[in-house]
Amino acid sequence: MDQETKKQIKRWKNLKLVGDILTGVGGTGFIGSVLSPFDFEGPIIEIMTGTIALGGLIMKKVSNNNIEELKGGEFVDWNNEDNKELAHIAKNIEDTTKKREEKKRAK
């Protein structure tokens, strides 16, 4: 493996790390939409958080594929772990929406 390929792999690994961080931030950011004291702010936070989490998941998948390609491996298909992570993001959105609506009704 030449030096340029190693540099590219390192760049993709760094991007994958950013994707991991965004997915984590996206997962915990849903709390902000429930704790928001304003009714208009909660849905905005929810949309932004979901977008960040989904963007992180996409970044991780693209990074993994590019790393594998540079190493001479095969394309990494969408797998069960990706489905679980996507389902987790969707469940967070659903749970947060329910909690926000319950909070709204309690006022």
Phi, psi and omega in degrees: 000127182280171185296320180296320179296318178299320178296317180295319178299318179298318179298316180292326176294322177295319178294323177297320177298318177299318177299318177300316181295315180297320178296319178293316178296318178299321180293323181270343182291343181296336179299324180299327181288331178281321183280349182300130180284348183254139181292325183283334185285324183304308180297325179295314178298319180299315179295314180297317181295316178298319179294318179297314181296316180293320176299319177297319178297317179295317179300318180297317183293315179297318179298314179301317180297317180291322178297313179298319179296318180293329179279355180089012180273193182260164177300134181270109180288162173298131185233184182297324178297319178295319178298319179296316181294319177295319177296323178296317178298314180298320179294321177300317180297314181297312180297318181295318178299316179298314181296320179295320178293321177296319179296320181295318179293330182287342182291000000 
